């Protein structure tokens, strides 16, 4: 399983307990790829990653899961 799929699956599991968590994977024009999971009610990141590819950004996000 790739890191993008792993992050999507982990987010899906989270939604069972935290239905207002957003998952975003994007490439803004001024930065590298970004991937994050945002807890709307608490107003904080659950995971965040940024890198030169979507796979690497998701890998970085998985490393920070629950540590932010």
N, CA, C and O of each residue as an XYZ file, in Angstrom:
272
protein
N       0.842     -1.171      0.000
C       0.000      0.000      0.000
C       0.892      1.240      0.000
O       1.868      1.318      0.745
N       0.541      2.202     -0.845
C       1.303      3.435     -0.904
C       0.942      4.372      0.243
O      -0.036      4.152      0.957
N       1.739      5.410      0.407
C       1.514      6.319      1.529
C       0.256      7.168      1.355
O      -0.377      7.540      2.344
N      -0.113      7.477      0.115
C      -1.354      8.225     -0.101
C      -2.535      7.382      0.370
O      -3.400      7.856      1.107
N      -2.557      6.134     -0.064
C      -3.632      5.220      0.349
C      -3.632      5.008      1.859
O      -4.695      4.941      2.478
N      -2.449      4.901      2.453
C      -2.346      4.704      3.904
C      -2.928      5.900      4.661
O      -3.623      5.724      5.662
N      -2.644      7.115      4.183
C      -3.181      8.302      4.839
C      -4.697      8.371      4.674
O      -5.407      8.722      5.617
N      -5.191      8.042      3.500
C      -6.638      8.029      3.267
C      -7.312      7.002      4.179
O      -8.359      7.287      4.760
N      -6.728      5.825      4.307
C      -7.298      4.789      5.169
C      -7.286      5.202      6.640
O      -8.256      4.970      7.362
N      -6.197      5.807      7.076
C      -6.109      6.254      8.474
C      -7.154      7.340      8.738
O      -7.768      7.360      9.805
N      -7.357      8.234      7.781
C      -8.377      9.269      7.908
C      -9.766      8.640      7.974
O     -10.603      9.070      8.767
N     -10.015      7.634      7.154
C     -11.314      6.953      7.158
C     -11.598      6.334      8.530
O     -12.725      6.401      9.021
N     -10.585      5.735      9.143
C     -10.748      5.177     10.488
C     -11.053      6.284     11.500
O     -11.892      6.113     12.384
N     -10.374      7.400     11.362
C     -10.575      8.532     12.269
C     -12.001      9.058     12.190
O     -12.568      9.470     13.202
N     -12.581      9.047     11.003
C     -13.930      9.589     10.817
C     -14.987      8.854     11.634
O     -16.052      9.408     11.907
N     -14.707      7.623     12.023
C     -15.657      6.881     12.858
C     -15.854      7.571     14.206
O     -16.959      7.570     14.748
N     -14.780      8.162     14.749
C     -14.844      8.836     16.053
C     -14.853     10.358     15.940
O     -15.365     11.048     16.822
N     -14.292     10.872     14.867
C     -14.177     12.318     14.667
C     -14.718     12.654     13.280
O     -13.944     12.791     12.333
N     -16.048     12.789     13.149
C     -16.645     12.965     11.816
C     -16.347     14.318     11.162
O     -16.671     14.518      9.991
N     -15.741     15.235     11.893
C     -15.469     16.558     11.325
C     -13.991     16.779     11.043
O     -13.507     17.908     11.125
N     -13.275     15.717     10.714
C     -11.859     15.820     10.381
C     -11.714     15.863      8.861
O     -12.240     15.002      8.156
N     -11.007     16.856      8.370
C     -10.782     17.011      6.932
C      -9.439     16.436      6.537
O      -8.467     16.535      7.286
N      -9.384     15.831      5.353
C      -8.138     15.367      4.753
C      -7.907     16.194      3.503
O      -8.788     16.311      2.652
N      -6.717     16.768      3.396
C      -6.374     17.591      2.233
C      -5.020     17.134      1.701
O      -4.058     16.988      2.455
N      -4.964     16.909      0.380
C      -3.704     16.649     -0.315
C      -3.714     17.603     -1.498
O      -4.584     17.515     -2.365
N      -2.741     18.522     -1.538
C      -2.785     19.536     -2.596
C      -1.394     19.995     -2.991
O      -0.408     19.785     -2.284
N      -1.360     20.628     -4.148
C      -0.126     21.224     -4.652
C      -0.381     22.697     -4.913
O      -0.827     23.066     -6.000
N      -0.101     23.552     -3.920
C      -0.262     24.985     -4.160
C       0.854     25.490     -5.071
O       1.934     24.900     -5.125
N       0.598     26.551     -5.766
C       1.542     27.041     -6.769
C       2.866     27.524     -6.181
O       3.883     27.490     -6.874
N       2.887     27.966     -4.943
C       4.111     28.559     -4.374
C       4.916     27.619     -3.486
O       6.009     27.975     -3.044
N       4.395     26.429     -3.218
C       5.049     25.524     -2.279
C       5.097     24.111     -2.841
O       4.639     23.847     -3.953
N       5.659     23.218     -2.050
C       5.658     21.797     -2.388
C       4.269     21.206     -2.174
O       3.323     21.908     -1.816
N       4.172     19.910     -2.399
C       2.952     19.178     -2.076
C       2.707     19.258     -0.580
O       3.646     19.252      0.216
N       1.444     19.332     -0.207
C       1.068     19.351      1.198
C      -0.012     18.304      1.441
O      -0.863     18.062      0.584
N       0.032     17.691      2.613
C      -0.998     16.743      3.035
C      -1.267     17.006      4.507
O      -0.338     17.099      5.309
N      -2.543     17.125      4.859
C      -2.843     17.312      6.266
C      -4.220     16.781      6.611
O      -5.098     16.630      5.761
N      -4.369     16.506      7.891
C      -5.668     16.156      8.466
C      -5.941     17.216      9.522
O      -5.116     17.463     10.402
N      -7.109     17.836      9.420
C      -7.482     18.964     10.268
C      -8.708     18.591     11.091
O      -9.714     18.134     10.548
N      -8.621     18.786     12.387
C      -9.740     18.550     13.302
C     -10.509     19.860     13.438
O     -10.091     20.752     14.177
N     -11.626     19.981     12.733
C     -12.388     21.241     12.718
C     -12.851     21.689     14.102
O     -12.612     22.840     14.468
N     -13.511     20.817     14.898
C     -14.000     21.287     16.190
C     -12.889     21.782     17.127
O     -13.088     22.740     17.874
N     -11.747     21.142     17.086
C     -10.641     21.542     17.975
C      -9.759     22.614     17.354
O      -8.963     23.245     18.049
N      -9.896     22.822     16.047
C      -9.096     23.838     15.371
C      -7.611     23.553     15.386
O      -6.800     24.446     15.632
N      -7.247     22.283     15.115
C      -5.820     21.937     15.123
C      -5.531     20.819     14.126
O      -6.417     20.065     13.724
N      -4.258     20.743     13.743
C      -3.815     19.669     12.859
C      -3.701     18.366     13.642
O      -3.245     18.346     14.785
N      -4.121     17.293     13.010
C      -3.877     15.953     13.533
C      -2.603     15.413     12.896
O      -1.846     14.672     13.523
N      -2.380     15.793     11.644
C      -1.185     15.380     10.903
C      -0.883     16.439      9.843
O      -1.788     17.097      9.329
N       0.412     16.591      9.525
C       0.801     17.551      8.495
C       2.108     17.107      7.858
O       3.040     16.686      8.543
N       2.157     17.208      6.540
C       3.389     16.908      5.822
C       3.517     17.787      4.597
O       2.519     18.196      4.003
N       4.761     18.076      4.223
C       5.035     18.885      3.033
C       6.317     18.369      2.402
O       7.320     18.167      3.087
N       6.277     18.153      1.071
C       7.454     17.623      0.390
C       7.325     17.817     -1.117
O       6.366     18.421     -1.597
N       8.292     17.303     -1.846
C       8.355     17.504     -3.298
C       7.380     16.629     -4.085
O       7.171     16.863     -5.276
N       6.782     15.627     -3.444
C       5.793     14.782     -4.121
C       4.629     14.512     -3.164
O       4.761     14.656     -1.948
N       3.502     14.122     -3.729
C       2.334     13.804     -2.909
C       2.635     12.609     -2.000
O       2.241     12.608     -0.833
N       3.321     11.604     -2.517
C       3.675     10.422     -1.716
C       4.519     10.816     -0.503
O       4.268     10.362      0.613
N       5.520     11.664     -0.735
C       6.402     12.070      0.365
C       5.670     12.949      1.367
O       5.905     12.839      2.570
N       4.794     13.811      0.896
C       4.023     14.667      1.804
C       3.112     13.812      2.689
O       2.968     14.082      3.881
N       2.502     12.788      2.104
C       1.648     11.888      2.883
C       2.475     11.080      3.877
O       2.034     10.830      4.999
N       3.669     10.676      3.468
C       4.566      9.949      4.378
C       4.922     10.827      5.572
O       4.901     10.369      6.715
N       5.246     12.085      5.306
C       5.558     13.018      6.391
C       4.349     13.236      7.299
O       4.496     13.319      8.519
N       3.167     13.328      6.716
C       1.942     13.513      7.512
C       1.718     12.306      8.418
O       1.347     12.464      9.581
N       1.941     11.112      7.898
C       1.760      9.910      8.726
C       2.745      9.896      9.895
O       2.412      9.413     10.977
N       3.942     10.417      9.688
C       4.946     10.468     10.761
C       4.515     11.414     11.879
O       4.864     11.201     13.040
N       3.760     12.453     11.538
C       3.356     13.437     12.549
C       1.991     13.130     13.154
O       1.537     13.859     14.035
N       1.332     12.075     12.704
C      -0.038     11.759     13.138
C      -0.119     11.766     14.669
O       0.573     11.003     15.344
N      -0.975     12.639     15.199
C      -1.220     12.700     16.629
C      -0.121     13.347     17.456
O      -0.202     13.359     18.684
N       0.909     13.886     16.805
C       2.040     14.480     17.531
C       2.024     16.007     17.474
O       2.899     16.651     18.053
N       1.056     16.590     16.793
C       1.029     18.052     16.627
C       0.176     18.705     17.697
O       0.039     19.928     17.715
